[in-house]
């Protein structure tokens, strides 16, 4: 199964991991070598949420926290 949030569509994103190198002197100086870059991926923080025992959905934590906050405000009002 794909790592995709079913509510927001958040999925795996890609980019570069870059090592930050200073110069050979340690505290700055000239750049003798180019900093190496390698490909990496950021996976979404997914949670399997059982919605009333009828349907199981994958939800990102950001969406889950927002839903939980909305439910708490409805209960208190």
C-alpha positions as CSV (number, residue, x, y, z in Angstrom):
1,X,0.0,0.0,0.0
2,X,1.2,3.5,-0.8
3,X,2.2,5.9,2.0
4,X,-0.4,8.5,1.2
5,X,-2.7,10.4,3.5
6,X,-6.3,9.8,2.4
7,X,-7.5,13.2,3.6
8,X,-4.8,15.6,2.6
9,X,-3.0,13.7,-0.1
10,X,0.4,14.1,1.7
11,X,2.9,11.6,0.3
12,X,6.6,10.8,0.2
13,X,8.7,13.8,-1.0
14,X,12.2,13.7,-2.4
15,X,15.2,16.0,-2.2
16,X,19.0,16.2,-1.5
17,X,20.9,15.6,1.7
18,X,23.7,18.0,1.7
19,X,26.6,17.8,4.1
20,X,27.7,21.3,5.2
21,X,31.5,21.5,5.0
22,X,33.5,24.4,6.0
23,X,37.0,24.9,4.7
24,X,40.1,22.9,5.5
25,X,40.9,25.2,8.4
26,X,37.7,24.2,10.3
27,X,36.4,27.7,11.0
28,X,35.7,28.9,7.5
29,X,38.4,29.5,5.0
30,X,38.3,28.4,1.4
31,X,36.3,25.6,0.0
32,X,38.7,22.9,-1.2
33,X,36.1,20.3,-2.1
34,X,32.4,20.6,-3.0
35,X,30.0,19.3,-0.3
36,X,28.6,15.9,-1.3
37,X,24.9,15.6,-2.0
38,X,23.0,12.3,-2.0
39,X,19.3,11.7,-2.7
40,X,17.0,11.2,0.2
41,X,13.3,10.9,0.9
42,X,10.9,12.3,3.6
43,X,8.1,9.9,4.4
44,X,4.8,11.2,5.9
45,X,4.0,10.4,9.5
46,X,0.9,8.3,8.9
47,X,-1.5,6.9,11.4
48,X,-4.1,4.2,10.8
49,X,-7.4,5.5,12.1
50,X,-10.5,3.3,12.6
51,X,-13.4,5.5,12.0
52,X,-16.3,4.1,14.0
53,X,-15.3,0.4,13.3
54,X,-16.7,0.8,9.8
55,X,-13.8,2.1,7.8
56,X,-10.0,2.1,8.2
57,X,-8.2,5.2,6.8
58,X,-4.6,6.4,6.6
59,X,-4.3,9.9,8.0
60,X,-1.2,12.1,8.4
61,X,-0.6,13.2,12.0
62,X,-1.1,16.9,11.0
63,X,-4.6,16.0,9.7
64,X,-5.3,13.8,12.7
65,X,-4.4,16.5,15.2
66,X,-6.6,19.0,13.3
67,X,-9.6,16.6,13.3
68,X,-9.1,15.9,17.0
69,X,-9.0,19.6,17.8
70,X,-12.1,20.2,15.8
71,X,-13.9,17.4,17.7
72,X,-12.9,18.8,21.0
73,X,-14.2,22.3,20.2
74,X,-17.5,20.9,19.1
75,X,-17.9,19.0,22.4
76,X,-17.0,22.0,24.5
77,X,-19.4,24.3,22.6
